[in-house]
C-alpha cells in the first residue's frame, strides 16, 4: 500500500495520527495535502529513508514500530552513487525502476523467483544424468522449459525442494531481493560461495543494493551506459532484449528527469519508501 498526495479517507487519518505521535503537528482530517507530505518528508529524513514525500511499505512499517534494520536507507543510495561514480539522481532512477519495490516478502524472507529451467541448466553442467533424473521426477522444479511459478512467498516451497536436491544449484536458480539478481552471478560479483551470496540477500535491502553495485561494476558496458545516462543501452543490458515490452528505457529517462528536477544537487527521492 502507498499513500500519497491527493489521497483521502481513514487510512490517511491513521497515517496523520501516527505522524503526530512521531512529533508532527498535523490536523487529522483524512486529507493528504501539502502539510502531510512535508511531515512525511521530515519523518523520512529523520529515519534516513529515501525522501519520497509519500508513505509506502518502509515508511508505514517504521511508523508502526517495526525494525528498520532491513530497509534501504537514503545514505546507502548516496554511497552507491559515489561508488559507481554517478549522480544521486541516476542511482535513484535505477533503484526506482529496476527494483521489485520491496526486498522482502511479508514472511520476512528475501523476495525470490525460482527458475526451474536455470536449476535444470545448473545440474546439467555438472551431471547430465542427474539433471534428467530430477526433470523426470520433479518437472515443476527441474525442467528445460521455464515456468511453474507460484509467485510471492509461495516460491519458497519450490526453492525448499530444490535446496534439498542440490543447495548450490537451488540458490543459483533464484533471482534475489529488490533487484532480482540471479544467484548464478555469485562468483562474478565477488562472493565466496552461493551460500555467502544468499546470506547477504537475507540480511537487508542495503546488502541487496551492494549486490546491484557489484553487478553494474562487473559489466563495463552497463556501467558506462549508466554513467552517460544512455538509458536504452542500460535497459537493454540490464533487462535483456525484451526491455521494450515494459518500456524500461522510457521509464528510466522519465524518472531521472523527475528526480533531477527535484534538486540541482540530485534527487532526494527514490524507491517506494
Helices and strands as residue ranges (DSSP letters): H 10-21, H 34-46, H 57-63, H 74-84, H 88-97, E 112-114, H 116-126, H 128-137, G 152-154, H 155-165, H 167-172, E 174-176, E 181-182, G 183-185, H 194-203, H 205-217, H 220-227, H 231-239, G 241-246, H 248-262
